[in-house]
Amino acid sequence: MQIISDFLAGIKPLLPTGITLLIIIMVIFGVRFIINKRAAGSGYHVRRQVLTMLLSFIGLLIIIMAIPDQYLSETSRGQLLSLIGILLSAAIALSSTTFIGNAMAGMMLRAVKSFRPGDFVRVGDHFGRVTERGLFHIEIQTEDRDLTTLPNLYLVTNPVKVIRSSGTIVSAEVSLGYDVPRRAVELLLKKAAEKAELQESFVLIMDLGDFSVTYRISGMLTEVKHIITARSRLRRMMLDELHQAGIEIVSPAFMNTRALPESKVLIPKEYKDEVTENIQAEPALESLAFDKAEEAASIEKLNEMLAATAKDIETLKELLKETLSESEKEKIKMQLEKIEARRERISEYINKINEQKENN
């Protein structure tokens, strides 16, 4: 019994410190639980990381201050706090171009809001759809279905080209000889753009070379999810339209040096195959290549819907506080129940997607 009494007497001064440590741990996990429960979008992911780091640092300072004087004197406590300050200053100074730099760049990108998960971006030689946005990096999925991680500092120091979800211009160039009439080429290229399902097409003459004229056909693509297929389809239709009109797509220098009869033209024979020409099956390419990016975009939209329903609920609750008739209040209550049920369904669906991601 004496041993137990001595043990309890020894740990009794540490009880306030232990309780403080327990409270700090509960606060950190509570904040993480609340953020995870609200949504799983990239914005909440960054917020969770920042809050966890900040609360951990504040908790460390509180624990040092809560240690009893008999275990840590005022002089030692001051020296320990000074040491933490020196280490923090050294970390900021030594990691400003990497760790801290990427964190600051991540906050800047969140503030600018130039892109979000699901958007097509091009940074330097990298092109793909954004799948994840973190505090220190972003992840994009390339057209080969591979995942590429880019530091936030790289995005801040390099131009970022974002393809707008409302539509983008798809273009292709072709060089033809001076013997081909310009008006005929423009009509054929516009016809090719129309068959490629592009809107508001136009033709530009890009260069008058020594041996050929360079034409560019452009058109508006409203469904940007199929941009890779649209680019290929446009070039395919250009080939078909020019060949069917009897126009050769070949270098004039090659035409002048080849040993072929004048009656021989380099146009392939017409080939018809309903299976290979089935354009409706082509969008499956984007579904296969950008599956994770598509999932991230859908989660982002669900989070936006969840936030919108929360605002609607708050608005209806404010209306209930006003002096209204009983019939009006009943209508508002029914509408409030429908919106709350919708919010529950969206939350359950988001949690289901998150569980599937964790299992995979």
MOQUI-V545080 format. One record per pair of residues at least 24 apart in sequence whose ideal C-beta (glycine too) atoms are under 6 Angstrom apart, sorted by the first residue. I is the first residue (numbers start at 1). J is the second residue. Records with the same first field share a line. If there is no record, write none. Layout:
I: J, J
This chain:
13: 68
16: 66
17: 66, 67
20: 66
21: 63
24: 59
28: 55
39: 303, 306
40: 350, 354
41: 300, 303
42: 117, 132, 133
46: 135
49: 135
101: 153
102: 136, 151, 152, 153
103: 135
105: 152, 153, 156
106: 135, 152
109: 152
114: 162
115: 162
116: 300
117: 296, 297, 300
118: 293, 296, 297
119: 162
120: 163
121: 160, 162
122: 161
123: 155, 158, 160
124: 158
129: 290, 293
131: 292, 293, 296
141: 290, 292, 293
143: 228, 289
145: 289
163: 224
167: 220, 222
168: 221, 224
169: 218
170: 219, 221, 230, 231, 234
171: 216, 218
172: 217, 234, 235
173: 214, 216
174: 215
175: 212, 214
176: 213
177: 212, 252
180: 247
185: 215
188: 241, 242, 245
189: 217
191: 241
192: 237, 238, 241
193: 217, 219
195: 237
196: 233, 234, 237
211: 252, 253
212: 252
225: 286
226: 283, 286
229: 282, 285
243: 267
302: 346, 350
305: 346
306: 346
309: 339, 342, 343
312: 339
313: 339
